[in-house]
Amino acid sequence: MNIQCFGRKKCFDTQKTERFFKERNIKYQFIDLNIKELSKGELNSVKNAVGLNNLINTKSKDYKKLNLDQIRGEETKEEILLKNPKLYKTPIVRNGKDATVGYVPDIWTTWE
C-alpha cells in the first residue's frame, strides 16, 4: 500500500484520518494542502476515482468568492482547483488508483 493523505493540520476530519492510520500502524504520507498543492496528475487520478464535483467544498469562502457555482466547464474548474487548494474537501486519501474524500474508514479497511 502506498497511501497518501492530503489535508490540513487544523481540519478535524484530517486529524481523525491520521489517527485511523496511526492506530492501525498503516504507513501513509501526509501532504499539507496549505504548504503543497495537488499536482495536475494527482488531481486527475483523484478526479477519476471520486469525480470532480465531489472534490469541491461548496461551503468554502473561496467557492463563493470565485463564483464557482456559475462555472460549467470541467477544465476551468480543474484550473481553479489547482490554483486554490482551499477549495478541496478534505481529507483526500489516495491508494494507487483508488481515492476517497472525507472521513470514510469503511473503505480504507478494504485497502488493508
C-alpha positions in Angstrom: 0.0 0.0 0.0 1.2 3.5 -0.8 -1.3 5.7 0.9 -1.3 9.5 0.6 -3.4 11.7 2.8 -3.9 15.3 1.5 -5.4 17.6 4.1 -4.9 20.4 6.5 -3.5 20.1 10.1 -6.4 22.1 11.5 -9.1 20.0 9.7 -11.0 17.8 12.2 -11.7 15.0 9.6 -8.0 15.1 8.6 -7.0 14.6 12.2 -9.4 11.7 12.6 -8.0 10.2 9.4 -4.4 10.4 10.6 -5.5 8.8 13.9 -7.2 6.0 12.0 -4.0 5.1 10.1 -1.7 5.5 13.1 -3.9 3.3 15.4 -3.7 0.5 12.8 0.1 1.0 12.2 -0.7 1.7 8.5 2.1 3.7 6.8 0.9 6.8 5.0 2.3 10.1 3.7 0.7 13.3 4.8 0.7 16.3 2.5 -0.5 19.6 4.0 -2.5 21.4 1.3 -1.6 24.7 3.0 2.0 24.0 2.0 1.8 21.9 -1.1 -1.0 21.6 -3.7 -2.1 18.6 -5.6 -0.2 18.3 -8.9 -2.2 18.0 -12.1 -1.6 14.3 -12.3 -2.6 13.8 -8.7 -5.8 15.8 -9.3 -6.6 13.7 -12.4 -6.1 10.5 -10.5 -8.4 11.5 -7.7 -10.9 13.0 -10.0 -11.1 9.7 -11.9 -11.8 7.9 -8.7 -14.3 10.2 -7.0 -15.5 12.7 -9.6 -14.5 16.4 -9.8 -17.6 17.8 -8.1 -17.0 15.6 -5.0 -13.6 17.3 -4.6 -15.0 20.8 -4.3 -16.0 22.2 -0.9 -19.1 24.2 -1.8 -19.2 25.7 1.8 -15.8 27.2 1.4 -15.5 31.0 1.4 -13.4 30.8 -1.7 -16.1 28.9 -3.5 -18.5 31.8 -3.1 -15.8 34.4 -3.7 -14.8 32.8 -7.0 -18.4 32.2 -8.1 -17.6 28.6 -8.8 -21.2 27.7 -8.9 -21.5 29.7 -12.1 -18.7 27.9 -13.9 -19.8 25.0 -16.0 -16.6 23.8 -17.8 -14.8 20.9 -16.0 -11.4 22.1 -17.3 -11.9 25.6 -16.0 -12.9 24.1 -12.6 -9.7 22.0 -12.6 -7.5 25.0 -13.3 -9.2 26.9 -10.5 -8.8 24.0 -8.1 -5.1 23.7 -8.9 -4.6 27.4 -8.1 -6.8 27.4 -5.0 -6.2 24.4 -2.7 -8.6 25.8 -0.1 -11.4 24.7 -2.3 -10.8 21.0 -1.7 -12.9 18.9 0.6 -10.5 17.2 3.0 -9.0 14.8 3.6 -8.3 13.4 0.2 -6.9 9.9 0.7 -5.2 8.1 -2.2 -4.1 4.5 -2.5 -2.9 3.9 -6.1 -5.8 4.5 -8.4 -8.3 4.3 -5.5 -9.2 7.5 -3.7 -11.7 8.9 -1.1 -12.8 12.3 0.0 -13.7 12.9 3.6 -13.6 10.5 6.6 -14.5 7.1 5.2 -12.9 4.3 7.3 -15.2 1.7 5.8 -13.5 2.0 2.5 -9.9 2.2 4.0 -10.3 -1.1 5.9 -10.9 -2.8 2.5 -7.4 -1.5 1.4 -5.6 -3.4 4.2 
